[in-house]
């Protein structure tokens, strides 16, 4: 049994029976048949379905946003923005997908050479709950244009979102069977990966789960894209605009109630401006409204489940016990629901829990350093390598520092964010592979060299 529960109230929203082995087998068979036919369509025809999907998403934005907010706790305004981002991503790939995937001529001394991008087949998409629509759409839009099909195994706390996604694509004109949601427990994922009808696997999730999926897929030699955990650095140098940096820091840390792989988590600040930054950061943080995610005034909703609250509180309390200074927050909110107060810890050292472990919730760690070189060294002193931000009035120097930061993306004077136009992904324990952008469009294709010699 798969259960959807409202994390703001604890109320059960719906129960679903798991799909049986026979139902999963039918879904796989249908996906393979649909994908083979879909792959024969011209790229332009495949791309043409995406604007209709965008229209469906926008028409149902209110209903889908309400679903996201009640099923995983995202504040309603952010949920609406998530649906809009999905729609705009579909439109981006409708416009640019065919060019991303067009045959590429290559100069050759003899004969004619070109590179083609052929679909791999049916891709298993193991998706997370924190951006339940966006994470799937950013994968699905380029995958569909490339001629692939997909089986969606979504996080089991968002089954309503998973089924709604399948219906949205169907109503947008995607052929029946080409994209199908399967409601199964995590223990059954290995059987899906092993099934010869699955050509490749994508996962967005924790590093621990990523290692497991990588091992399972590697054992059967299947392509994987893994977008895993992060402990992103937000570097504030002495010449930065402290007011702008502090204001953006609140969004970078507390957006989606801090439940994002690309949230800034370690705020690495030069000593000369640390007091001013912490004061401004704390002032903006204390102004955040914690409450019902369906209330338009709410900035901080519940965490997605009670276990996340307990884990975050443990990280915060262990860090305080080790010497971190509590600036604000640092406790569960009283009353029902999975709430944790937005928290800032100052004078954090690199060995403390909030600096070493990924904190998935509204808690920020401030680490003080002497200079820019120390800031970069500390930013790199982590097993993760997803994203980072650098704040400085000297953009030339910031660009030089950005090349030294070990991360898949570095944003200068801004917060790390994903964008349909740009490749995104991590290094080290944050995974490998890229989505979206041109690189993402080609991830699940066979990059095929074709050489044509003179006719004889």
NORQUI-V96352 format. One line per field, one symbol per residue. phi: phi as a letter, one per 40 degrees, with the letter a starting at -180 (. if undefined). A space follows every 10 residues. Layout:
# NORQUI-V96352
phi = ???
This chain:
# NORQUI-V96352
phi = .bbbbcccbg cccabbcccc dccccccccc cccccccccc ccdccccccc cccdcccccb dccccccccc cbgcddcccc cccccccccd cccccbddcd bcdbcbcaca gbbabbbccc hbbcbbbccc bcccdccccc dccccchcba bcbcdccbcc cccccdcccc cchcddgcbb cbcbcdcccd ccccccccca bbbbiccccd cccccccccb fbdbbbbbca bccbcbcccc ccccccccdc cccbcffgca ccccbbcbbc dcbccccccc dcccccccbc icccccccbb ccccaccccc cccccccccc cchccccagg accchcgcbb cdbbbbfcbd ccdccccccb icbbbbbbbc acccccccdc caccacaabb bacbcccccc cdccccacab bbfabcacad cbcaibbfcc hagbacgccc ccdbbccbcb bbcccb
